[in-house]
Amino acid sequence: MGRAEFEAKNIHRLFAQRILMLRTDRGWSQEVLAELAGLHRNYIGHVERDEINVGIENIFKLAIAFEMSIGELLTFDNQGEG
Amino acid sequence: MGRAEFEAKNIHRLFAQRILMLRTDRGWSQEVLAELAGLHRNYIGHVERDEINVGIENIFKLAIAFEMSIGELLTFDNQGEG
């Protein structure tokens, strides 16, 4: 349980970093990503600052905005490290 | 936006079906899955009956229980249909 608990905390940060990286790689403002995903701009800020436990529905909307499958969006290079 | 909204609703049901299928394929009770994921048995029931917007942290705990990456867990055969 220790490892699962530890990594479950990390998944938030990994996801926040992933969204920030994908967005800035494309040269999009938070407003552009929000528009494409059908979410509020402030919500994107919360996600990128790791202030929120994002639900599957909004993860899916973000995947659509990036034109990725939800599986691709949630594939982290460093998943499983440590 | 219509399509994204429509599919965002579907993602709940796809996820519910995926968890139910993976659990029953392994012959696990809800209690066994709950134990492995560090979640409450009632929570597993809510997920499988599509009554809850599962957050990324609990998605990750479920992935660990099934010994899958979160990306694998969220790869649906019928994603993108329609």
Backbone of each chain as nested JSON, in Angstrom:
{
  "chains": [
    {"id": "A", "residues": [
      {"number": 1, "name": "MET", "atoms": {"N": [0.827, -1.201, 0.0], "CA": [0.0, 0.0, 0.0], "C": [0.866, 1.259, 0.0]}},
      {"number": 2, "name": "GLY", "atoms": {"N": [2.028, 1.189, 0.641], "CA": [2.92, 2.345, 0.678], "C": [3.266, 2.839, -0.71]}},
      {"number": 3, "name": "ARG", "atoms": {"N": [3.648, 1.929, -1.577], "CA": [4.048, 2.328, -2.917], "C": [2.886, 2.902, -3.714]}},
      {"number": 4, "name": "ALA", "atoms": {"N": [1.735, 2.237, -3.62], "CA": [0.563, 2.717, -4.348], "C": [0.17, 4.11, -3.866]}},
      {"number": 5, "name": "GLU", "atoms": {"N": [0.2, 4.307, -2.554], "CA": [-0.168, 5.613, -2.008], "C": [0.802, 6.682, -2.504]}},
      {"number": 6, "name": "PHE", "atoms": {"N": [2.082, 6.357, -2.459], "CA": [3.115, 7.304, -2.88], "C": [2.926, 7.675, -4.344]}},
      {"number": 7, "name": "GLU", "atoms": {"N": [2.72, 6.68, -5.182], "CA": [2.607, 6.949, -6.609], "C": [1.292, 7.627, -6.957]}},
      {"number": 8, "name": "ALA", "atoms": {"N": [0.254, 7.334, -6.195], "CA": [-1.03, 7.992, -6.456], "C": [-0.899, 9.496, -6.234]}},
      {"number": 9, "name": "LYS", "atoms": {"N": [-0.092, 9.891, -5.271], "CA": [0.156, 11.323, -5.075], "C": [0.911, 11.882, -6.283]}},
      {"number": 10, "name": "ASN", "atoms": {"N": [1.902, 11.136, -6.73], "CA": [2.735, 11.595, -7.839], "C": [1.967, 11.744, -9.144]}},
      {"number": 11, "name": "ILE", "atoms": {"N": [0.944, 10.944, -9.318], "CA": [0.232, 10.955, -10.594], "C": [-0.37, 12.337, -10.862]}},
      {"number": 12, "name": "HIS", "atoms": {"N": [-0.776, 13.005, -9.804], "CA": [-1.288, 14.374, -9.961], "C": [-0.234, 15.263, -10.583]}},
      {"number": 13, "name": "ARG", "atoms": {"N": [0.956, 15.21, -10.016], "CA": [2.019, 16.103, -10.477], "C": [2.426, 15.744, -11.903]}},
      {"number": 14, "name": "LEU", "atoms": {"N": [2.525, 14.435, -12.187], "CA": [2.864, 14.003, -13.544], "C": [1.833, 14.511, -14.543]}},
      {"number": 15, "name": "PHE", "atoms": {"N": [0.574, 14.431, -14.177], "CA": [-0.484, 14.859, -15.085], "C": [-0.422, 16.378, -15.289]}},
      {"number": 16, "name": "ALA", "atoms": {"N": [-0.207, 17.108, -14.203], "CA": [-0.091, 18.578, -14.301], "C": [1.048, 18.956, -15.261]}},
      {"number": 17, "name": "GLN", "atoms": {"N": [2.19, 18.288, -15.09], "CA": [3.354, 18.57, -15.947], "C": [3.075, 18.193, -17.396]}},
      {"number": 18, "name": "ARG", "atoms": {"N": [2.38, 17.108, -17.578], "CA": [2.087, 16.616, -18.929], "C": [1.202, 17.633, -19.676]}},
      {"number": 19, "name": "ILE", "atoms": {"N": [0.176, 18.117, -19.024], "CA": [-0.731, 19.08, -19.652], "C": [0.027, 20.372, -19.979]}},
      {"number": 20, "name": "LEU", "atoms": {"N": [0.801, 20.859, -19.014], "CA": [1.579, 22.092, -19.233], "C": [2.527, 21.927, -20.414]}},
      {"number": 21, "name": "MET", "atoms": {"N": [3.219, 20.778, -20.461], "CA": [4.194, 20.534, -21.526], "C": [3.516, 20.455, -22.897]}},
      {"number": 22, "name": "LEU", "atoms": {"N": [2.444, 19.691, -22.974], "CA": [1.736, 19.54, -24.258], "C": [1.197, 20.896, -24.733]}},
      {"number": 23, "name": "ARG", "atoms": {"N": [0.658, 21.67, -23.803], "CA": [0.084, 22.96, -24.175], "C": [1.169, 23.928, -24.673]}},
      {"number": 24, "name": "THR", "atoms": {"N": [2.261, 24.037, -23.928], "CA": [3.293, 25.002, -24.305], "C": [4.045, 24.534, -25.559]}},
      {"number": 25, "name": "ASP", "atoms": {"N": [4.212, 23.211, -25.719], "CA": [4.821, 22.689, -26.96], "C": [4.05, 23.172, -28.192]}},
      {"number": 26, "name": "ARG", "atoms": {"N": [2.737, 23.29, -28.047], "CA": [1.916, 23.7, -29.187], "C": [1.759, 25.217, -29.287]}},
      {"number": 27, "name": "GLY", "atoms": {"N": [2.355, 25.903, -28.315], "CA": [2.265, 27.352, -28.339], "C": [0.878, 27.886, -28.022]}},
      {"number": 28, "name": "TRP", "atoms": {"N": [0.106, 27.083, -27.281], "CA": [-1.254, 27.492, -26.928], "C": [-1.262, 28.215, -25.585]}},
      {"number": 29, "name": "SER", "atoms": {"N": [-2.101, 29.235, -25.475], "CA": [-2.379, 29.844, -24.167], "C": [-3.338, 28.917, -23.421]}},
      {"number": 30, "name": "GLN", "atoms": {"N": [-3.479, 29.15, -22.118], "CA": [-4.467, 28.388, -21.341], "C": [-5.863, 28.602, -21.923]}},
      {"number": 31, "name": "GLU", "atoms": {"N": [-6.08, 29.818, -22.432], "CA": [-7.401, 30.149, -22.988], "C": [-7.694, 29.292, -24.237]}},
      {"number": 32, "name": "VAL", "atoms": {"N": [-6.676, 29.109, -25.069], "CA": [-6.86, 28.296, -26.281], "C": [-7.168, 26.844, -25.901]}},
      {"number": 33, "name": "LEU", "atoms": {"N": [-6.387, 26.291, -24.989], "CA": [-6.634, 24.915, -24.57], "C": [-8.033, 24.786, -23.959]}},
      {"number": 34, "name": "ALA", "atoms": {"N": [-8.396, 25.759, -23.123], "CA": [-9.72, 25.741, -22.488], "C": [-10.813, 25.708, -23.555]}},
      {"number": 35, "name": "GLU", "atoms": {"N": [-10.655, 26.537, -24.551], "CA": [-11.645, 26.622, -25.625], "C": [-11.766, 25.276, -26.366]}},
      {"number": 36, "name": "LEU", "atoms": {"N": [-10.608, 24.697, -26.693], "CA": [-10.603, 23.437, -27.437], "C": [-11.182, 22.283, -26.616]}},
      {"number": 37, "name": "ALA", "atoms": {"N": [-10.98, 22.35, -25.308], "CA": [-11.424, 21.244, -24.454], "C": [-12.839, 21.461, -23.921]}},
      {"number": 38, "name": "GLY", "atoms": {"N": [-13.369, 22.653, -24.129], "CA": [-14.691, 22.945, -23.581], "C": [-14.663, 23.077, -22.068]}},
      {"number": 39, "name": "LEU", "atoms": {"N": [-13.545, 23.585, -21.55], "CA": [-13.399, 23.781, -20.103], "C": [-13.127, 25.259, -19.83]}},
      {"number": 40, "name": "HIS", "atoms": {"N": [-13.228, 25.667, -18.572], "CA": [-12.958, 27.063, -18.221], "C": [-11.444, 27.279, -18.129]}},
      {"number": 41, "name": "ARG", "atoms": {"N": [-11.013, 28.461, -18.531], "CA": [-9.582, 28.782, -18.477], "C": [-9.018, 28.637, -17.062]}},
      {"number": 42, "name": "ASN", "atoms": {"N": [-9.782, 29.04, -16.064], "CA": [-9.298, 28.917, -14.684], "C": [-9.082, 27.444, -14.303]}},
      {"number": 43, "name": "TYR", "atoms": {"N": [-9.905, 26.579, -14.892], "CA": [-9.787, 25.15, -14.597], "C": [-8.449, 24.621, -15.115]}},
      {"number": 44, "name": "ILE", "atoms": {"N": [-8.055, 25.059, -16.312], "CA": [-6.754, 24.647, -16.863], "C": [-5.625, 25.076, -15.917]}},
      {"number": 45, "name": "GLY", "atoms": {"N": [-5.742, 26.283, -15.387], "CA": [-4.739, 26.763, -14.425], "C": [-4.662, 25.868, -13.195]}},
      {"number": 46, "name": "HIS", "atoms": {"N": [-5.82, 25.475, -12.688], "CA": [-5.851, 24.58, -11.513], "C": [-5.177, 23.245, -11.836]}},
      {"number": 47, "name": "VAL", "atoms": {"N": [-5.465, 22.724, -13.034], "CA": [-4.867, 21.442, -13.429], "C": [-3.344, 21.579, -13.482]}},
      {"number": 48, "name": "GLU", "atoms": {"N": [-2.867, 22.622, -14.139], "CA": [-1.422, 22.77, -14.351], "C": [-0.672, 23.084, -13.054]}},
      {"number": 49, "name": "ARG", "atoms": {"N": [-1.394, 23.639, -12.087], "CA": [-0.745, 23.91, -10.797], "C": [-0.985, 22.762, -9.815]}},
      {"number": 50, "name": "ASP", "atoms": {"N": [-1.546, 21.664, -10.319], "CA": [-1.732, 20.463, -9.506], "C": [-2.599, 20.763, -8.291]}},
      {"number": 51, "name": "GLU", "atoms": {"N": [-3.695, 21.483, -8.52], "CA": [-4.553, 21.896, -7.405], "C": [-5.87, 21.141, -7.41]}},
      {"number": 52, "name": "ILE", "atoms": {"N": [-5.98, 20.135, -8.267], "CA": [-7.291, 19.541, -8.461], "C": [-7.143, 18.056, -8.823]}},
      {"number": 53, "name": "ASN", "atoms": {"N": [-8.1, 17.237, -8.355], "CA": [-8.128, 15.822, -8.714], "C": [-9.0, 15.69, -9.97]}},
      {"number": 54, "name": "VAL", "atoms": {"N": [-8.364, 15.74, -11.125], "CA": [-9.105, 15.782, -12.39], "C": [-9.909, 14.504, -12.577]}},
      {"number": 55, "name": "GLY", "atoms": {"N": [-11.155, 14.64, -12.999], "CA": [-12.024, 13.491, -13.222], "C": [-11.877, 12.951, -14.637]}},
      {"number": 56, "name": "ILE", "atoms": {"N": [-12.322, 11.721, -14.817], "CA": [-12.126, 11.038, -16.106], "C": [-12.789, 11.799, -17.26]}},
      {"number": 57, "name": "GLU", "atoms": {"N": [-13.906, 12.455, -16.981], "CA": [-14.602, 13.167, -18.049], "C": [-13.749, 14.333, -18.567]}},
      {"number": 58, "name": "ASN", "atoms": {"N": [-13.136, 15.068, -17.661], "CA": [-12.313, 16.199, -18.09], "C": [-10.963, 15.758, -18.657]}},
      {"number": 59, "name": "ILE", "atoms": {"N": [-10.447, 14.632, -18.162], "CA": [-9.239, 14.065, -18.775], "C": [-9.533, 13.76, -20.245]}},
      {"number": 60, "name": "PHE", "atoms": {"N": [-10.712, 13.219, -20.483], "CA": [-11.104, 12.87, -21.847], "C": [-11.245, 14.119, -22.721]}},
      {"number": 61, "name": "LYS", "atoms": {"N": [-11.821, 15.181, -22.168], "CA": [-11.952, 16.426, -22.929], "C": [-10.579, 16.991, -23.284]}},
      {"number": 62, "name": "LEU", "atoms": {"N": [-9.635, 16.877, -22.352], "CA": [-8.269, 17.355, -22.626], "C": [-7.624, 16.504, -23.717]}},
      {"number": 63, "name": "ALA", "atoms": {"N": [-7.855, 15.198, -23.682], "CA": [-7.307, 14.308, -24.718], "C": [-7.837, 14.71, -26.093]}},
      {"number": 64, "name": "ILE", "atoms": {"N": [-9.12, 15.021, -26.171], "CA": [-9.709, 15.444, -27.444], "C": [-9.043, 16.729, -27.931]}},
      {"number": 65, "name": "ALA", "atoms": {"N": [-8.831, 17.666, -27.013], "CA": [-8.211, 18.944, -27.384], "C": [-6.821, 18.707, -27.986]}},
      {"number": 66, "name": "PHE", "atoms": {"N": [-6.083, 17.756, -27.441], "CA": [-4.725, 17.466, -27.935], "C": [-4.745, 16.434, -29.078]}},
      {"number": 67, "name": "GLU", "atoms": {"N": [-5.942, 16.027, -29.475], "CA": [-6.088, 15.02, -30.528], "C": [-5.304, 13.745, -30.21]}},
      {"number": 68, "name": "MET", "atoms": {"N": [-5.435, 13.303, -28.969], "CA": [-4.789, 12.072, -28.523], "C": [-5.872, 11.165, -27.947]}},
      {"number": 69, "name": "SER", "atoms": {"N": [-5.573, 9.866, -27.872], "CA": [-6.461, 8.996, -27.115], "C": [-6.179, 9.261, -25.634]}},
      {"number": 70, "name": "ILE", "atoms": {"N": [-7.124, 8.92, -24.81], "CA": [-6.951, 9.114, -23.37], "C": [-5.775, 8.251, -22.874]}},
      {"number": 71, "name": "GLY", "atoms": {"N": [-5.588, 7.105, -23.489], "CA": [-4.451, 6.258, -23.136], "C": [-3.12, 6.925, -23.455]}},
      {"number": 72, "name": "GLU", "atoms": {"N": [-3.047, 7.577, -24.614], "CA": [-1.817, 8.287, -24.99], "C": [-1.56, 9.462, -24.044]}},
      {"number": 73, "name": "LEU", "atoms": {"N": [-2.628, 10.188, -23.738], "CA": [-2.466, 11.357, -22.865], "C": [-1.891, 10.948, -21.52]}},
      {"number": 74, "name": "LEU", "atoms": {"N": [-2.292, 9.761, -21.058], "CA": [-1.88, 9.332, -19.723], "C": [-0.682, 8.387, -19.757]}},
      {"number": 75, "name": "THR", "atoms": {"N": [0.07, 8.406, -20.845], "CA": [1.311, 7.637, -20.889], "C": [2.461, 8.58, -20.554]}},
      {"number": 76, "name": "PHE", "atoms": {"N": [3.048, 8.37, -19.383], "CA": [4.106, 9.246, -18.901], "C": [5.436, 8.545, -19.098]}},
      {"number": 77, "name": "ASP", "atoms": {"N": [6.412, 9.272, -19.615], "CA": [7.731, 8.674, -19.839], "C": [8.293, 8.082, -18.567]}},
      {"number": 78, "name": "ASN", "atoms": {"N": [8.086, 8.811, -17.473], "CA": [8.737, 8.391, -16.231], "C": [7.8, 7.613, -15.31]}},
      {"number": 79, "name": "GLN", "atoms": {"N": [6.696, 7.093, -15.888], "CA": [5.834, 6.274, -15.036], "C": [6.583, 5.015, -14.634]}},
      {"number": 80, "name": "GLY", "atoms": {"N": [6.5, 4.703, -13.375], "CA": [7.142, 3.5, -12.877], "C": [8.561, 3.718, -12.388]}},
      {"number": 81, "name": "GLU", "atoms": {"N": [9.014, 4.974, -12.422], "CA": [10.368, 5.252, -11.932], "C": [10.441, 5.009, -10.432]}},
      {"number": 82, "name": "GLY", "atoms": {"N": [11.638, 4.906, -9.925], "CA": [11.792, 4.722, -8.482], "C": [11.649, 3.255, -8.13]}}
    ]},
    {"id": "B", "residues": [
      {"number": 1, "name": "MET", "atoms": {"N": [-18.082, 20.894, -30.428], "CA": [-18.324, 20.682, -29.0], "C": [-19.33, 19.544, -28.798]}},
      {"number": 2, "name": "GLY", "atoms": {"N": [-20.263, 19.408, -29.728], "CA": [-21.253, 18.354, -29.618], "C": [-20.617, 16.984, -29.459]}},
      {"number": 3, "name": "ARG", "atoms": {"N": [-19.673, 16.704, -30.322], "CA": [-19.046, 15.387, -30.288], "C": [-18.265, 15.153, -28.995]}},
      {"number": 4, "name": "ALA", "atoms": {"N": [-17.503, 16.171, -28.587], "CA": [-16.72, 16.041, -27.358], "C": [-17.639, 15.823, -26.161]}},
      {"number": 5, "name": "GLU", "atoms": {"N": [-18.737, 16.564, -26.12], "CA": [-19.689, 16.418, -25.012], "C": [-20.278, 15.018, -25.007]}},
      {"number": 6, "name": "PHE", "atoms": {"N": [-20.656, 14.566, -26.189], "CA": [-21.26, 13.237, -26.319], "C": [-20.284, 12.159, -25.857]}},
      {"number": 7, "name": "GLU", "atoms": {"N": [-19.052, 12.255, -26.321], "CA": [-18.086, 11.216, -25.982], "C": [-17.637, 11.303, -24.533]}},
      {"number": 8, "name": "ALA", "atoms": {"N": [-17.624, 12.503, -23.99], "CA": [-17.241, 12.651, -22.582], "C": [-18.243, 11.921, -21.692]}},
      {"number": 9, "name": "LYS", "atoms": {"N": [-19.504, 11.925, -22.079], "CA": [-20.502, 11.149, -21.321], "C": [-20.229, 9.657, -21.469]}},
      {"number": 10, "name": "ASN", "atoms": {"N": [-19.9, 9.256, -22.69], "CA": [-19.655, 7.837, -22.948], "C": [-18.453, 7.287, -22.199]}},
      {"number": 11, "name": "ILE", "atoms": {"N": [-17.47, 8.133, -21.965], "CA": [-16.231, 7.656, -21.355], "C": [-16.504, 7.046, -19.976]}},
      {"number": 12, "name": "HIS", "atoms": {"N": [-17.484, 7.602, -19.268], "CA": [-17.875, 7.024, -17.982], "C": [-18.311, 5.582, -18.148]}},
      {"number": 13, "name": "ARG", "atoms": {"N": [-19.201, 5.377, -19.119], "CA": [-19.74, 4.034, -19.283], "C": [-18.657, 3.068, -19.751]}},
      {"number": 14, "name": "LEU", "atoms": {"N": [-17.798, 3.545, -20.663], "CA": [-16.697, 2.7, -21.138], "C": [-15.796, 2.293, -19.974]}},
      {"number": 15, "name": "PHE", "atoms": {"N": [-15.51, 3.261, -19.099], "CA": [-14.628, 2.976, -17.974], "C": [-15.298, 1.984, -17.018]}},
      {"number": 16, "name": "ALA", "atoms": {"N": [-16.579, 2.197, -16.756], "CA": [-17.328, 1.291, -15.872], "C": [-17.272, -0.144, -16.414]}},
      {"number": 17, "name": "GLN", "atoms": {"N": [-17.505, -0.285, -17.726], "CA": [-17.493, -1.605, -18.357], "C": [-16.098, -2.231, -18.314]}},
      {"number": 18, "name": "ARG", "atoms": {"N": [-15.097, -1.377, -18.497], "CA": [-13.716, -1.862, -18.517], "C": [-13.324, -2.445, -17.157]}},
      {"number": 19, "name": "ILE", "atoms": {"N": [-13.662, -1.727, -16.11], "CA": [-13.321, -2.19, -14.755], "C": [-14.057, -3.495, -14.444]}},
      {"number": 20, "name": "LEU", "atoms": {"N": [-15.349, -3.515, -14.758], "CA": [-16.153, -4.723, -14.513], "C": [-15.569, -5.92, -15.269]}},
      {"number": 21, "name": "MET", "atoms": {"N": [-15.209, -5.696, -16.534], "CA": [-14.688, -6.772, -17.369], "C": [-13.334, -7.276, -16.837]}},
      {"number": 22, "name": "LEU", "atoms": {"N": [-12.442, -6.356, -16.519], "CA": [-11.123, -6.756, -16.024], "C": [-11.245, -7.518, -14.7]}},
      {"number": 23, "name": "ARG", "atoms": {"N": [-12.137, -7.036, -13.841], "CA": [-12.306, -7.676, -12.536], "C": [-12.872, -9.091, -12.687]}},
      {"number": 24, "name": "THR", "atoms": {"N": [-13.945, -9.223, -13.473], "CA": [-14.581, -10.536, -13.592], "C": [-13.702, -11.513, -14.376]}},
      {"number": 25, "name": "ASP", "atoms": {"N": [-12.949, -11.013, -15.36], "CA": [-12.001, -11.862, -16.088], "C": [-11.018, -12.524, -15.125]}},
      {"number": 26, "name": "ARG", "atoms": {"N": [-10.649, -11.799, -14.084], "CA": [-9.679, -12.348, -13.142], "C": [-10.336, -13.157, -12.039]}},
      {"number": 27, "name": "GLY", "atoms": {"N": [-11.67, -13.18, -12.059], "CA": [-12.389, -13.928, -11.035], "C": [-12.343, -13.268, -9.672]}},
      {"number": 28, "name": "TRP", "atoms": {"N": [-12.13, -11.95, -9.645], "CA": [-12.058, -11.226, -8.375], "C": [-13.44, -10.722, -7.977]}},
      {"number": 29, "name": "SER", "atoms": {"N": [-13.732, -10.765, -6.686], "CA": [-14.91, -10.085, -6.16], "C": [-14.604, -8.579, -6.082]}},
      {"number": 30, "name": "GLN", "atoms": {"N": [-15.642, -7.781, -5.898], "CA": [-15.415, -6.336, -5.703], "C": [-14.525, -6.115, -4.48]}},
      {"number": 31, "name": "GLU", "atoms": {"N": [-14.692, -6.982, -3.509], "CA": [-13.914, -6.841, -2.273], "C": [-12.419, -7.05, -2.541]}},
      {"number": 32, "name": "VAL", "atoms": {"N": [-12.118, -8.032, -3.37], "CA": [-10.704, -8.303, -3.684], "C": [-10.099, -7.116, -4.438]}},
      {"number": 33, "name": "LEU", "atoms": {"N": [-10.818, -6.62, -5.444], "CA": [-10.308, -5.473, -6.193], "C": [-10.122, -4.263, -5.271]}},
      {"number": 34, "name": "ALA", "atoms": {"N": [-11.106, -4.043, -4.397], "CA": [-11.024, -2.907, -3.466], "C": [-9.769, -3.025, -2.601]}},
      {"number": 35, "name": "GLU", "atoms": {"N": [-9.534, -4.221, -2.121], "CA": [-8.363, -4.461, -1.264], "C": [-7.065, -4.173, -2.016]}},
      {"number": 36, "name": "LEU", "atoms": {"N": [-6.978, -4.672, -3.242], "CA": [-5.762, -4.493, -4.037], "C": [-5.539, -3.023, -4.411]}},
      {"number": 37, "name": "ALA", "atoms": {"N": [-6.634, -2.299, -4.598], "CA": [-6.519, -0.896, -5.042], "C": [-6.46, 0.069, -3.865]}},
      {"number": 38, "name": "GLY", "atoms": {"N": [-6.708, -0.438, -2.661], "CA": [-6.738, 0.465, -1.518], "C": [-7.962, 1.378, -1.543]}},
      {"number": 39, "name": "LEU", "atoms": {"N": [-9.052, 0.867, -2.078], "CA": [-10.303, 1.638, -2.142], "C": [-11.397, 0.882, -1.384]}},
      {"number": 40, "name": "HIS", "atoms": {"N": [-12.512, 1.533, -1.114], "CA": [-13.623, 0.882, -0.417], "C": [-14.413, 0.035, -1.407]}},
      {"number": 41, "name": "ARG", "atoms": {"N": [-14.914, -1.097, -0.932], "CA": [-15.71, -1.978, -1.794], "C": [-16.922, -1.266, -2.389]}},
      {"number": 42, "name": "ASN", "atoms": {"N": [-17.553, -0.417, -1.603], "CA": [-18.719, 0.313, -2.127], "C": [-18.316, 1.234, -3.285]}},
      {"number": 43, "name": "TYR", "atoms": {"N": [-17.108, 1.771, -3.207], "CA": [-16.625, 2.664, -4.262], "C": [-16.503, 1.896, -5.586]}},
      {"number": 44, "name": "ILE", "atoms": {"N": [-15.998, 0.67, -5.511], "CA": [-15.887, -0.165, -6.72], "C": [-17.273, -0.368, -7.336]}},
      {"number": 45, "name": "GLY", "atoms": {"N": [-18.272, -0.603, -6.502], "CA": [-19.639, -0.748, -6.988], "C": [-20.116, 0.513, -7.703]}},
      {"number": 46, "name": "HIS", "atoms": {"N": [-19.828, 1.663, -7.121], "CA": [-20.219, 2.932, -7.763], "C": [-19.545, 3.075, -9.123]}},
      {"number": 47, "name": "VAL", "atoms": {"N": [-18.265, 2.737, -9.197], "CA": [-17.537, 2.835, -10.467], "C": [-18.183, 1.926, -11.509]}},
      {"number": 48, "name": "GLU", "atoms": {"N": [-18.427, 0.683, -11.126], "CA": [-18.941, -0.301, -12.093], "C": [-20.378, -0.005, -12.524]}},
      {"number": 49, "name": "ARG", "atoms": {"N": [-21.115, 0.702, -11.679], "CA": [-22.485, 1.075, -12.059], "C": [-22.511, 2.465, -12.687]}},
      {"number": 50, "name": "ASP", "atoms": {"N": [-21.332, 3.015, -12.97], "CA": [-21.233, 4.302, -13.662], "C": [-21.954, 5.406, -12.893]}},
      {"number": 51, "name": "GLU", "atoms": {"N": [-21.71, 5.444, -11.583], "CA": [-22.412, 6.414, -10.732], "C": [-21.487, 7.509, -10.251]}},
      {"number": 52, "name": "ILE", "atoms": {"N": [-20.257, 7.535, -10.772], "CA": [-19.255, 8.412, -10.171], "C": [-18.269, 8.895, -11.243]}},
      {"number": 53, "name": "ASN", "atoms": {"N": [-17.819, 10.135, -11.1], "CA": [-16.794, 10.667, -11.988], "C": [-15.432, 10.378, -11.362]}},
      {"number": 54, "name": "VAL", "atoms": {"N": [-14.842, 9.254, -11.718], "CA": [-13.624, 8.781, -11.061], "C": [-12.476, 9.765, -11.299]}},
      {"number": 55, "name": "GLY", "atoms": {"N": [-11.751, 10.067, -10.249], "CA": [-10.619, 10.982, -10.348], "C": [-9.342, 10.259, -10.729]}},
      {"number": 56, "name": "ILE", "atoms": {"N": [-8.351, 11.034, -11.199], "CA": [-7.119, 10.442, -11.732], "C": [-6.387, 9.613, -10.672]}},
      {"number": 57, "name": "GLU", "atoms": {"N": [-6.474, 10.031, -9.409], "CA": [-5.77, 9.301, -8.356], "C": [-6.348, 7.893, -8.199]}},
      {"number": 58, "name": "ASN", "atoms": {"N": [-7.667, 7.785, -8.222], "CA": [-8.283, 6.467, -8.067], "C": [-8.171, 5.622, -9.344]}},
      {"number": 59, "name": "ILE", "atoms": {"N": [-8.149, 6.285, -10.498], "CA": [-7.884, 5.556, -11.742], "C": [-6.509, 4.887, -11.635]}},
      {"number": 60, "name": "PHE", "atoms": {"N": [-5.565, 5.634, -11.1], "CA": [-4.206, 5.128, -10.967], "C": [-4.141, 3.95, -9.984]}},
      {"number": 61, "name": "LYS", "atoms": {"N": [-4.883, 4.064, -8.879], "CA": [-4.91, 2.956, -7.905], "C": [-5.495, 1.691, -8.544]}},
      {"number": 62, "name": "LEU", "atoms": {"N": [-6.522, 1.868, -9.373], "CA": [-7.121, 0.722, -10.063], "C": [-6.125, 0.116, -11.052]}},
      {"number": 63, "name": "ALA", "atoms": {"N": [-5.363, 0.981, -11.741], "CA": [-4.345, 0.483, -12.674], "C": [-3.315, -0.369, -11.939]}},
      {"number": 64, "name": "ILE", "atoms": {"N": [-2.898, 0.096, -10.773], "CA": [-1.924, -0.658, -9.98], "C": [-2.504, -2.021, -9.591]}},
      {"number": 65, "name": "ALA", "atoms": {"N": [-3.775, -2.024, -9.189], "CA": [-4.423, -3.283, -8.794], "C": [-4.404, -4.29, -9.948]}},
      {"number": 66, "name": "PHE", "atoms": {"N": [-4.623, -3.796, -11.166], "CA": [-4.641, -4.689, -12.335], "C": [-3.244, -4.885, -12.935]}},
      {"number": 67, "name": "GLU", "atoms": {"N": [-2.245, -4.307, -12.297], "CA": [-0.863, -4.39, -12.782], "C": [-0.75, -3.906, -14.228]}},
      {"number": 68, "name": "MET", "atoms": {"N": [-1.397, -2.78, -14.496], "CA": [-1.345, -2.158, -15.816], "C": [-0.857, -0.721, -15.63]}},
      {"number": 69, "name": "SER", "atoms": {"N": [-0.363, -0.132, -16.721], "CA": [-0.122, 1.304, -16.671], "C": [-1.478, 1.99, -16.787]}},
      {"number": 70, "name": "ILE", "atoms": {"N": [-1.534, 3.222, -16.371], "CA": [-2.781, 3.971, -16.45], "C": [-3.183, 4.144, -17.923]}},
      {"number": 71, "name": "GLY", "atoms": {"N": [-2.187, 4.259, -18.802], "CA": [-2.476, 4.367, -20.228], "C": [-3.124, 3.093, -20.77]}},
      {"number": 72, "name": "GLU", "atoms": {"N": [-2.623, 1.931, -20.313], "CA": [-3.214, 0.65, -20.74], "C": [-4.631, 0.504, -20.208]}},
      {"number": 73, "name": "LEU", "atoms": {"N": [-4.817, 0.871, -18.955], "CA": [-6.146, 0.735, -18.35], "C": [-7.177, 1.551, -19.137]}},
      {"number": 74, "name": "LEU", "atoms": {"N": [-6.75, 2.702, -19.644], "CA": [-7.687, 3.613, -20.321], "C": [-7.65, 3.469, -21.841]}},
      {"number": 75, "name": "THR", "atoms": {"N": [-7.15, 2.333, -22.314], "CA": [-7.223, 2.057, -23.75], "C": [-8.432, 1.17, -23.996]}},
      {"number": 76, "name": "PHE", "atoms": {"N": [-9.443, 1.743, -24.646], "CA": [-10.694, 1.045, -24.878], "C": [-10.724, 0.594, -26.326]}},
      {"number": 77, "name": "ASP", "atoms": {"N": [-11.118, -0.654, -26.546], "CA": [-11.174, -1.18, -27.92], "C": [-12.044, -0.317, -28.812]}},
      {"number": 78, "name": "ASN", "atoms": {"N": [-13.169, 0.125, -28.229], "CA": [-14.127, 0.838, -29.061], "C": [-14.003, 2.358, -28.953]}},
      {"number": 79, "name": "GLN", "atoms": {"N": [-12.857, 2.83, -28.429], "CA": [-12.686, 4.29, -28.379], "C": [-12.616, 4.827, -29.809]}},
      {"number": 80, "name": "GLY", "atoms": {"N": [-13.308, 5.892, -30.046], "CA": [-13.264, 6.51, -31.371], "C": [-14.318, 5.975, -32.31]}},
      {"number": 81, "name": "GLU", "atoms": {"N": [-15.129, 5.039, -31.844], "CA": [-16.182, 4.519, -32.731], "C": [-17.192, 5.619, -33.011]}},
      {"number": 82, "name": "GLY", "atoms": {"N": [-18.005, 5.387, -34.025], "CA": [-19.018, 6.393, -34.372], "C": [-18.42, 7.432, -35.279]}}
    ]}
  ]
}
